[in-house]
Protein backbone atom coordinates (compact mmCIF):
# COMPACT_ATOMS: atom_id res chain seq x y z
CA UNK A 1 0.00 0.00 0.00
CA UNK A 2 1.21 3.46 -0.83
CA UNK A 3 -0.18 6.84 0.21
CA UNK A 4 -0.95 9.38 -2.49
CA UNK A 5 1.01 12.57 -3.04
CA UNK A 6 -2.03 14.46 -1.74
CA UNK A 7 -1.66 12.80 1.68
CA UNK A 8 2.08 13.42 1.73
CA UNK A 9 1.68 17.06 0.72
CA UNK A 10 -1.07 17.52 3.30
CA UNK A 11 1.18 16.24 6.07
CA UNK A 12 4.11 18.34 4.88
CA UNK A 13 1.95 21.47 4.70
CA UNK A 14 0.49 20.90 8.15
CA UNK A 15 3.95 20.26 9.53
CA UNK A 16 5.08 23.56 7.98
CA UNK A 17 2.16 25.50 9.49
CA UNK A 18 2.39 23.85 12.90
CA UNK A 19 6.07 24.67 13.24
CA UNK A 20 5.63 28.43 12.71
CA UNK A 21 5.73 30.80 15.67
CA UNK A 22 4.26 33.78 13.86
CA UNK A 23 0.58 34.49 14.45
CA UNK A 24 -0.14 35.23 10.79
CA UNK A 25 -1.55 33.75 7.62
CA UNK A 26 0.85 31.91 5.30
CA UNK A 27 0.30 32.13 1.57
CA UNK A 28 0.01 29.09 -0.65
CA UNK A 29 3.17 30.28 -2.41
CA UNK A 30 5.14 30.35 0.87
CA UNK A 31 4.05 26.84 1.79
CA UNK A 32 4.65 25.49 -1.72
CA UNK A 33 8.12 27.04 -1.95
CA UNK A 34 9.21 25.84 1.48
CA UNK A 35 7.89 22.32 0.98
CA UNK A 36 8.80 22.07 -2.74
CA UNK A 37 5.22 21.30 -3.74
CA UNK A 38 3.47 22.40 -6.97
CA UNK A 39 1.30 25.42 -6.09
CA UNK A 40 -1.79 24.38 -8.06
CA UNK A 41 -1.81 20.89 -6.59
CA UNK A 42 -1.23 22.30 -3.10
CA UNK A 43 -4.24 24.60 -3.53
CA UNK A 44 -6.47 21.53 -3.90
CA UNK A 45 -4.83 19.86 -0.91
CA UNK A 46 -5.29 22.95 1.24
CA UNK A 47 -8.93 23.17 0.24
CA UNK A 48 -9.48 19.62 1.50
CA UNK A 49 -7.56 20.37 4.71
CA UNK A 50 -9.77 23.43 5.25
CA UNK A 51 -12.94 21.39 4.67
CA UNK A 52 -11.68 18.76 7.13
CA UNK A 53 -11.12 21.44 9.77
CA UNK A 54 -7.34 21.14 10.10
CA UNK A 55 -6.60 24.62 8.75
CA UNK A 56 -8.35 27.96 8.45
CA UNK A 57 -8.21 29.96 5.25
CA UNK A 58 -8.65 33.63 4.51
CA UNK A 59 -8.94 35.34 1.14
CA UNK A 60 -7.34 38.57 0.08
CA UNK A 61 -3.92 40.13 -0.11
CA UNK A 62 -3.05 39.33 3.51
CA UNK A 63 -4.92 36.02 3.56
CA UNK A 64 -3.62 32.50 3.41
CA UNK A 65 -3.66 29.55 5.77
CA UNK A 66 -3.02 28.82 9.42
CA UNK A 67 -3.64 25.92 11.77
CA UNK A 68 -7.21 25.53 13.05
CA UNK A 69 -6.22 23.09 15.79
CA UNK A 70 -3.22 22.72 18.06
CA UNK A 71 -0.58 20.40 16.51
CA UNK A 72 -0.88 17.94 19.40
CA UNK A 73 -4.58 17.47 18.54
CA UNK A 74 -3.94 16.52 14.91
CA UNK A 75 -2.81 12.92 14.46
CA UNK A 76 -1.26 11.60 11.29
CA UNK A 77 -4.05 9.04 10.96
CA UNK A 78 -6.67 11.81 10.99
CA UNK A 79 -4.96 13.63 8.12
CA UNK A 80 -4.35 10.50 6.06
CA UNK A 81 -7.95 9.35 6.47
CA UNK A 82 -9.24 12.82 5.54
CA UNK A 83 -7.13 12.82 2.37
CA UNK A 84 -7.36 9.14 1.38
CA UNK A 85 -10.66 7.97 2.78
CA UNK A 86 -10.82 4.55 4.45
CA UNK A 87 -7.50 2.69 4.32
CA UNK A 88 -7.31 -0.96 3.57
CA UNK A 89 -4.36 -3.23 2.86
CA UNK A 90 -6.65 -5.59 0.97
CA UNK A 91 -9.99 -5.30 -0.80
CA UNK A 92 -11.52 -8.02 1.36
CA UNK A 93 -11.15 -5.72 4.39
CA UNK A 94 -12.66 -2.75 2.58
CA UNK A 95 -15.49 -4.75 0.99
CA UNK A 96 -15.94 -7.86 3.17
CA UNK A 97 -19.35 -8.62 1.64
CA UNK A 98 -17.64 -9.12 -1.73
CA UNK A 99 -14.96 -11.52 -0.50
CA UNK A 100 -16.04 -15.06 -1.26
CA UNK A 101 -13.12 -16.51 0.71
CA UNK A 102 -13.62 -14.61 3.97
CA UNK A 103 -15.10 -17.47 6.04
CA UNK A 104 -12.28 -19.93 5.51
CA UNK A 105 -9.47 -17.56 4.60
CA UNK A 106 -6.49 -17.74 6.93
CA UNK A 107 -5.03 -14.58 5.37
CA UNK A 108 -7.96 -12.40 6.45
CA UNK A 109 -6.69 -12.16 10.04
CA UNK A 110 -3.17 -11.36 8.80
CA UNK A 111 -4.45 -8.52 6.58
CA UNK A 112 -6.57 -7.19 9.46
CA UNK A 113 -3.64 -7.24 11.88
CA UNK A 114 -1.42 -5.44 9.36
CA UNK A 115 -4.05 -2.77 8.78
CA UNK A 116 -4.71 -2.28 12.50
CA UNK A 117 -0.97 -1.96 13.18
CA UNK A 118 -0.55 0.63 10.45
CA UNK A 119 -3.46 2.72 11.73
CA UNK A 120 -2.21 2.39 15.31
CA UNK A 121 1.20 3.80 14.39
CA UNK A 122 -0.35 6.72 12.50
CA UNK A 123 -2.71 7.37 15.44
CA UNK A 124 0.20 7.36 17.88
CA UNK A 125 1.92 10.41 16.35
CA UNK A 126 0.60 13.97 16.22
CA UNK A 127 1.86 16.91 14.20
CA UNK A 128 3.59 18.09 17.37
CA UNK A 129 5.67 14.90 17.28
CA UNK A 130 6.84 15.40 13.71
CA UNK A 131 7.14 19.19 13.54
CA UNK A 132 10.03 21.42 14.45
CA UNK A 133 9.66 22.38 18.09
CA UNK A 134 8.64 25.93 18.83
CA UNK A 135 10.79 27.70 21.42
CA UNK A 136 9.58 26.79 24.88
CA UNK A 137 7.36 23.98 23.61
CA UNK A 138 7.67 20.64 25.39
CA UNK A 139 9.45 17.91 23.47
CA UNK A 140 8.55 14.25 23.36
CA UNK A 141 5.76 12.02 22.18
CA UNK A 142 2.13 12.96 22.53
CA UNK A 143 -0.20 10.49 24.14
CA UNK A 144 -1.73 9.21 20.87
CA UNK A 145 -5.38 8.43 20.61
CA UNK A 146 -7.02 5.12 19.97
CA UNK A 147 -7.50 4.11 16.34
BELSUL-V849108 format. One line per field, one symbol per residue. phi: phi as a letter, one per 40 degrees, with the letter a starting at -180 (. if undefined). psi: psi as a letter, one per 40 degrees, with the letter a starting at -180 (. if undefined). A space follows every 10 residues. Layout:
phi->???
psi->???
This chain:
phi->.bcccdcccc cccccdcccc cccacbcccc cccccfbddc ccdccccccc ccgcbbbbch cbcibaccbc dccbcdcccc cccbgdcaca ccccbccccc bdcbcccdcc dccccccccc ccccbbcccb bcccdgccbh cccdbcc
psi->ihiidddddd dddddddeeh dhgihhiddd ddddefhhdd dddddddddd deediiihii deabiiieii deehiddddd ddddahihei ddddgdeehe eddehedddd dddddddddd ddddhiddde ihhiheiiii iigiii.
